[in-house]
Amino acid sequence: MIKEVIVVEGKDDEAAVKRAVDAQILITHGFGISSKTWKKIEEAYRRCGIIIFTDPDHAGENIRRKLTERFPEAKHAFISREAGTKDDDIGVENASPEAIRKALEKVRTEQPPKEDLFSMADMVELGLSAGEGAGDRRGRLGEILGIGYGNTRTFLKRLNHYGVTEEEFAEALKKL
């Protein structure tokens, strides 16, 4: 059983996660999180910690950002866009139990770096920005590293804030 409480967006996400792992789950019910739900999330955060596991889309990223502002030491799990897409619908609810377990094995905690290891120049040089296929490469690399998909700026921030080491990054690049 996972010791932290997993925070997801909806009931279908909850059902998918429950098929994959034994864990307590809280549902935000989308972006308009009620005061009652905020209180439950805060209690879980203080008691045993939380894992934020939102959809890999714009709404999911907004919810993740809102939760992170309030709970800066929360852990984060990311499902790839590919693993979370079914019939043009994107979300945790579409991921296989194996993909969900894999995402939860790679949880990360945001930690402001002492200095940025990675730069925008690195993103351009490595074909992760401004070029054909850059988004796909970021997506695959994000899945390997467990930091999810993001535009170049978001991806760069995650590299620098989720404790990705230069060695880990180099190894992930080899797997591409």
TAPERA-V343971 format. One record per residue. N is the residue number from 0. PHI is phi in whole degrees, -180 to 180 (none if undefined). NEAR is the number of other C-alpha atoms within 8 Angstrom. D_LAST is the distance of its C-alpha to the last C-alpha in whole Angstrom. Layout:
N/PHI/NEAR/D_LAST, N/PHI/NEAR/D_LAST
This chain:
0/none/5/32, 1/-78/8/30, 2/-76/7/32, 3/-80/11/31, 4/-89/15/32, 5/-92/12/29, 6/-105/14/30, 7/-123/13/29, 8/-83/14/30, 9/-142/10/32, 10/-64/8/34, 11/-67/7/31, 12/-63/12/29, 13/-58/14/31, 14/-62/9/32, 15/-64/14/28, 16/-67/12/27, 17/-65/9/31, 18/-69/7/30, 19/-95/11/27, 20/-144/10/28, 21/-94/7/32, 22/-160/11/32, 23/-82/8/34, 24/-135/9/33, 25/-119/11/34, 26/-110/11/34, 27/-83/13/34, 28/62/9/36, 29/88/8/34, 30/-75/8/34, 31/-84/6/38, 32/-71/9/38, 33/-74/7/41, 34/-63/6/43, 35/-65/6/44, 36/-69/10/40, 37/-56/9/39, 38/-63/8/42, 39/-63/9/40, 40/-65/11/37, 41/-63/9/38, 42/-61/8/40, 43/-66/12/37, 44/-59/12/35, 45/-73/7/38, 46/-75/6/39, 47/-142/9/36, 48/94/12/33, 49/-130/13/31, 50/-118/13/27, 51/-85/13/26, 52/-135/14/24, 53/-101/15/25, 54/-64/14/23, 55/-85/16/20, 56/-135/9/23, 57/-60/6/25, 58/-63/8/28, 59/-62/11/26, 60/-67/11/25, 61/-65/9/28, 62/-66/11/29, 63/-58/11/27, 64/-63/8/28, 65/-63/8/32, 66/-66/10/31, 67/-65/10/29, 68/-59/7/32, 69/-84/6/35, 70/-129/9/33, 71/-65/8/31, 72/-99/7/30, 73/-66/13/29, 74/-89/12/26, 75/-129/11/23, 76/-122/15/21, 77/-129/15/18, 78/-101/16/18, 79/-71/13/15, 80/-60/13/16, 81/-63/5/15, 82/-68/10/17, 83/-99/16/20, 84/-110/12/21, 85/-147/7/24, 86/51/4/26, 87/63/5/25, 88/-111/8/26, 89/-119/12/23, 90/171/14/24, 91/-57/15/24, 92/-61/11/26, 93/-91/12/24, 94/-79/13/22, 95/-72/9/22, 96/-56/11/23, 97/-64/7/20, 98/-65/10/18, 99/-68/13/21, 100/-61/10/21, 101/-61/8/18, 102/-64/12/18, 103/-73/9/21, 104/-74/6/20, 105/-109/9/18, 106/-59/12/21, 107/-134/11/21, 108/-113/10/24, 109/-70/13/24, 110/-139/7/26, 111/-56/7/27, 112/-76/8/25, 113/-67/4/28, 114/-150/4/26, 115/-72/7/23, 116/-79/7/20, 117/-119/9/18, 118/-126/8/20, 119/-62/8/19, 120/-61/6/19, 121/-62/8/16, 122/-61/13/15, 123/-68/10/16, 124/-60/7/15, 125/-92/7/11, 126/73/10/12, 127/-101/13/12, 128/-146/10/15, 129/50/7/18, 130/-176/7/16, 131/-62/5/15, 132/83/6/12, 133/-61/11/12, 134/-63/11/13, 135/-65/7/11, 136/-64/11/8, 137/-62/14/10, 138/-63/13/10, 139/-66/11/7, 140/-65/11/7, 141/-62/13/11, 142/-68/13/11, 143/-61/7/9, 144/-83/12/11, 145/77/12/14, 146/-116/13/15, 147/74/13/15, 148/-85/13/15, 149/-161/9/17, 150/-63/8/18, 151/-56/11/17, 152/-64/8/20, 153/-65/8/20, 154/-61/13/16, 155/-61/12/17, 156/-61/8/20, 157/-64/10/18, 158/-56/11/16, 159/-82/13/20, 160/-109/11/22, 161/-108/12/20, 162/73/11/20, 163/-72/10/16, 164/-89/7/17, 165/-62/7/15, 166/-66/6/15, 167/-63/9/13, 168/-64/10/11, 169/-62/8/10, 170/-64/8/9, 171/-64/11/7, 172/-61/8/5, 173/-62/6/5, 174/-71/5/4, 175/-64/7/0
